[in-house]
């Protein structure tokens, strides 16, 4: 992905602005396919919840990627949780 940090208010909020893809080492930010969805935002909000941290993620997803994201996000979040709880993140 080609992205930039749109906003960062550590440690409460991070917003990534996705602008395109990288394919075979070449950035694509202006093809018709990329223009059909870009920019797309990925926002992370963290808040204290007693002895835990609440993480809310809001992601712009086009219909053709919904199934993929539904499948991969739980795996990615499980890895993030494990790393955070192990203190290795």
Order of alpha helices (4+ residues) and beta strands (2+ residues): beta-beta-beta-alpha-beta-beta-alpha
